[in-house]
Amino acid sequence: MEILAPAGSPELLYAAIAAGADAVYLGGEFFSARKFAGNFDNLQMKEAVHLCHSRGIAVYVTLNTLISDNEIDKVKEYLRFLDSIYIDGLLIQDLGIAYLANKITPNIPLHASTQMTVSNLAGVQFLESLNFKRVVLSRELSLDEIEYIANNCRAEIEIFVHGALCVSYSGQCLMSSFIGGRSGNRGACAQPCRMPYHLTDDMGRPIKKESGRYIISLKDMSGIQDIERIKKSKVVSLKIEGRMKSPEYVYDVVSSYRKALDQDCCTGMEETSQLQKKLEKRFYRGFTSAYYHDDIGADMMTSIIPGNRGIMAGTIEKINQYSFLFKNIVNISQEHITGVSYVTSDYKIAFISEKNINKVNGNIYQCLMQKKPLDKSHIYWHIKERKYNINREKLQGKTIIDFSVFAAVGSPLTLIASDRNNHSITIRSSYQCEKANKHVASLKDVKEQLMRLGGTPFLLGDLKLKNKECMIPKSILNTLRKEAVHHLSNCIEKDFVKSTHNFSDKIIPLPNIQTTTFSMKPEISIRTEQIEQVKSALKAGCKEIIFGGDSYHHQVLSVSKYKEALELVKNANGRIIFATPRVLREKHSKEYLLLLSDIAKLKPDAIEVSFLGILNWYNKYIKDIPLVGGSSLNIFNKEGLNTIARLGMSGVMLSPELTIKQIAYMTTNTTIPIGITAFGRSEMMISDYCVIESVITGDKKKKCPGICLHHHYNLKDEQGRLFPIRTDEWCRMHILNSKVLDMRPYMNKLIQAGVHRIHIDARAIEGDIYKITRSFVDILSGDAPLPKVDSNATITRGHFFRGVL
């Protein structure tokens, strides 16, 4: 089991090595999910690989963003470079890039990024068929689910154990891009989940304002308390998040997990508790075990303080006019702190510097304040950050090297160097040993020279000397030591050169998959889960209905509803596609498979693939029904589109982050119909955490009263924008855009761009679906003119004209 450390810059890399990481992950100057980390240029990356490999440390490179078509040539060049430096794994999100990597650099193992949203065994097994060696599971899985998946797949399983958490499923968040144009899928997330919000009712009125404002800002994950259980699992890699943190943070976190992983389970509990306290002192916005125990609720949120809050000092006991008193509960010297923070009476954060804090009596401290604190507010010490001087020259080795020295008169001085992994090298000097006149070299003399291994990957282990009355010059020993270190390092590095494996030039369609030729003529399509909306859309002239998938009404859609929708569509000579959920956790797989099997027997015209596991289930549960790709597959370039076609799909919805210009390039010479969403509230987040339950219930021990069944709620930001919230059958939260996407004034541009399916998402629309659908149908047929473009503040054109960073 490896500890996988973040290396967002050379300085972080040195910290990770010094702390005992088994592997590191890092990004280049482009195409990395941490665009604003220091990252590595090509020369730095080549040096990083050499440095790590010489120390027995694996290097994984992140190429885990969506790639635009104008970047493909640059990606190909980058892949060839990575192949030339023998990296140990390539972390990927984009299906098209996975195909390219398999074709161009088949000797680089592929790792599926958490951005691919793999949350069930079926998804892992499908990626195995695409030649992925490793899968990074979604952070939303419990330990039970993780263990089940790891026990039943061939791929290596990697999980997150420490660091910042996204409230949304990774790869399914559009909030940053729709609010500010910075896409999390392109490595530029602006972290809107760390911003303040209020939960409001459907009229925009705040609910329980006193609960705090940072209600979708998750605490950091800390899995160190569960390390003993994780050690017993078949998980291969423990990933630590933090490519944008400090070297000191990386060193402290990695070294803590190194100790926790290596410790004896009999003494582990006490040691782990101490390590947890050490982690709190370095960076602490509150810790959570995340979803490991399916313990989801208000306790996961930072609520009041979204950043580093410091360590708990105590609670305010008395508030005076200009000061307050608190009782300190931790053992800490005032010389080690910079001040305290607390929650003010208006639910903001205030800081008091160390010079305005006085020890009154015992553990009682007085703080001179400018802003009145909230009654009984917690107080947090801010610790002076301890700096480490970690650089390449001062790195200590961790590989044990054993030396054997042989000296005989008239023979070359010989040094044999070996590690504990069957690497061995023999070095002979040109110097011929001479008999000593006065001093025969001793073991102590030899050790003094051979132990000088600073700046190398090695630590001196056993030393043996066989000397037949010879003197041994120090300079000769030093030369032999340097040569031995160099050659042994090369031997170790060669272990990381992977052999090429076979890869077909084409991804073969799934066995027995039913392909079909859908119309390439532009058509209006509508997505809904309500029978009345199906009737309205058909009456308005819509000929394609996408029905089901995630429910926005917190209720399971029954087979009878699917059947009713199908009969309505068939009676109208239309086409019906059954949708699937965007995300499916392993614990829900059995339940969902029963539904999938039953609705497949109804023989819809197609089934929409919204998560990769569907492809693995095709032969057993779907059979002979065409497949189309959903927008959650994040098809962002022509390579991805071609990969969808190679897989045997008969159509696809493109990523909602594309511009019209990008879409036009992708549609050129396509063999399958392409769809885009042109109307509706774009889904910006999907999360297993429900802010409605968290704020209103406020206690994980209380059962959720299911109030979302009767009322609608919103998130309200500092600008007054309201983001509607919907909950599905598994109590997951779906956050929708505050504005309605409406591309009717630009329908002609969509048609000119080669779009075949102009899609209405009616699920969260409360207007007249008949009128909306009819207007699209009439514009497409030419029976109605394009509407005039207005500046309605409630309307958005999405990314069709502005694109994303």
HELIX and SHEET records of a PDB file:
HELIX    1   1 PRO A   10  ALA A   19  1                                  10    
HELIX    2   2 ASN A   42  HIS A   53  1                                  12    
HELIX    3   3 ASP A   69  GLU A   71  5                                   3    
HELIX    4   4 ILE A   72  SER A   84  1                                  13    
HELIX    5   5 LEU A   95  ILE A  104  1                                  10    
HELIX    6   6 THR A  114  MET A  116  5                                   3    
HELIX    7   7 LEU A  121  SER A  129  1                                   9    
HELIX    8   8 LEU A  143  ASN A  151  1                                   9    
HELIX    9   9 MET A  175  GLY A  180  1                                   6    
HELIX   10  10 GLY A  184  ARG A  186  5                                   3    
HELIX   11  11 PRO A  192  ARG A  194  5                                   3    
HELIX   12  12 LYS A  209  SER A  211  5                                   3    
HELIX   13  13 ILE A  224  ASP A  226  5                                   3    
HELIX   14  14 ILE A  227  LYS A  231  1                                   5    
HELIX   15  15 PRO A  247  ASP A  262  1                                  16    
HELIX   16  16 GLY A  268  ARG A  282  1                                  15    
HELIX   17  17 ALA A  298  MET A  300  5                                   3    
HELIX   18  18 GLN A  334  HIS A  336  5                                   3    
HELIX   19  19 GLU A  354  ASN A  356  5                                   3    
HELIX   20  20 ARG A  392  LYS A  394  5                                   3    
HELIX   21  21 LEU A  443  LEU A  450  1                                   8    
HELIX   22  22 LYS A  474  LYS A  494  1                                  21    
HELIX   23  23 ILE A  531  LYS A  539  1                                   9    
HELIX   24  24 VAL A  559  ASN A  571  1                                  13    
HELIX   25  25 GLU A  586  HIS A  588  5                                   3    
HELIX   26  26 SER A  589  ALA A  600  1                                  12    
HELIX   27  27 GLY A  613  TRP A  617  1                                   5    
HELIX   28  28 TYR A  618  ILE A  622  3                                   5    
HELIX   29  29 SER A  631  LEU A  633  5                                   3    
HELIX   30  30 LYS A  638  ARG A  646  1                                   9    
HELIX   31  31 ILE A  660  THR A  667  1                                   8    
HELIX   32  32 VAL A  691  THR A  697  1                                   7    
HELIX   33  33 ILE A  707  LEU A  709  5                                   3    
HELIX   34  34 ARG A  744  TYR A  746  5                                   3    
HELIX   35  35 MET A  747  GLN A  752  1                                   6    
HELIX   36  36 ILE A  769  SER A  781  1                                  13    
SHEET    1   A10 PHE A 287  THR A 288  0                                        
SHEET    2   A10 ASP A 220  SER A 222  1                                        
SHEET    3   A10 GLU A 156  GLY A 163 -1                                        
SHEET    4   A10 PHE A 132  VAL A 136  1                                        
SHEET    5   A10 LEU A 110  ALA A 112  1                                        
SHEET    6   A10 GLY A  89  ILE A  92  1                                        
SHEET    7   A10 ALA A  58  LEU A  63  1                                        
SHEET    8   A10 ALA A  23  GLY A  27  1                                        
SHEET    9   A10 GLU A   2  PRO A   6  1                                        
SHEET   10   A10 SER A 237  ILE A 240  1                                        
SHEET    1   B 5 HIS A 198  ASP A 201  0                                        
SHEET    2   B 5 TYR A 713  LYS A 716 -1                                        
SHEET    3   B 5 LEU A 722  THR A 727 -1                                        
SHEET    4   B 5 MET A 733  LEU A 736 -1                                        
SHEET    5   B 5 GLU A 683  SER A 687 -1                                        
SHEET    1   C 2 TYR A 214  LEU A 218  0                                        
SHEET    2   C 2 MET A 301  SER A 303 -1                                        
SHEET    1   D 7 ILE A 349  SER A 353  0                                        
SHEET    2   D 7 ILE A 337  VAL A 343 -1                                        
SHEET    3   D 7 HIS A 378  ILE A 383 -1                                        
SHEET    4   D 7 ILE A 311  ILE A 319 -1                                        
SHEET    5   D 7 SER A 323  LYS A 327 -1                                        
SHEET    6   D 7 ILE A 364  LEU A 368 -1                                        
SHEET    7   D 7 ILE A 357  ASN A 361 -1                                        
SHEET    1   E 4 SER A 424  GLN A 432  0                                        
SHEET    2   E 4 PRO A 412  SER A 418 -1                                        
SHEET    3   E 4 THR A 399  ALA A 408 -1                                        
SHEET    4   E 4 PHE A 458  LYS A 468  1                                        
SHEET    1   F 2 GLU A 434  LYS A 435  0                                        
SHEET    2   F 2 CYS A 470  MET A 471 -1                                        
SHEET    1   G 8 LEU A 627  GLY A 629  0                                        
SHEET    2   G 8 ALA A 606  VAL A 609  1                                        
SHEET    3   G 8 ARG A 575  ALA A 579  1                                        
SHEET    4   G 8 GLU A 544  GLY A 548  1                                        
SHEET    5   G 8 GLU A 523  THR A 528  1                                        
SHEET    6   G 8 ARG A 757  ASP A 761  1                                        
SHEET    7   G 8 ILE A 674  GLY A 680  1                                        
SHEET    8   G 8 VAL A 652  MET A 653  1                                        
SHEET    1   H 9 LEU A 627  GLY A 629  0                                        
SHEET    2   H 9 ALA A 606  VAL A 609  1                                        
SHEET    3   H 9 ARG A 575  ALA A 579  1                                        
SHEET    4   H 9 GLU A 544  GLY A 548  1                                        
SHEET    5   H 9 GLU A 523  THR A 528  1                                        
SHEET    6   H 9 ARG A 757  ASP A 761  1                                        
SHEET    7   H 9 ILE A 674  GLY A 680  1                                        
SHEET    8   H 9 VAL A 740  ASP A 742 -1                                        
SHEET    9   H 9 ILE A 795  THR A 796  1                                        
END                                                                             
